[in-house]
Amino acid sequence: MMMKCEHVMELLWEFVDGELPAAEEQAVREHLEVCGHCFPQFDWHRAYARFVHRAATRMENPALRRRVFAALLRATAEQADQPDL
């Protein structure tokens, strides 16, 4: 049985970051191969992650890099604290 789109959307960042267990990663991959709704979202997540990685590795000012990463961590924590709608 294929994963539902809602579940795939919840797992996209972990999938892009390679943080899912193998079986779950495979299920997400199979879903993305056939789902015209989820694949563009995945493609955007993947492109954004690459952009952030490139930008972070090119930042020459260590203080700026720390501020950017601190802001990302705060935003992630705030998002995690928000109840599901």
Steps between C-alpha positions, in 0.01 A plus 500: 500500500637840400556773761247780511604843378452656844745256655754553223478878551573453871813301416645710218769683697621180662494329160699781337749492789537121478375452856225242442531129574559300181147356472334837550743665259413241237126555553541877458717448190237270343226753574698786347564300184129490419342798679463816295388692809788412734794493260502879437498555877792258538685671215454837672615362839806344337591822313453708816719265704773521235475880495529524878796261502683696229426831667614373839826360369576823312439732793837636594387692805477253792279735703253527214500123454423451872214753485348333193519154655361628831206656312437172317507306826257746663264478204513122506431491875211744463352292220530185710317670786202595283203264519394322183209667327 
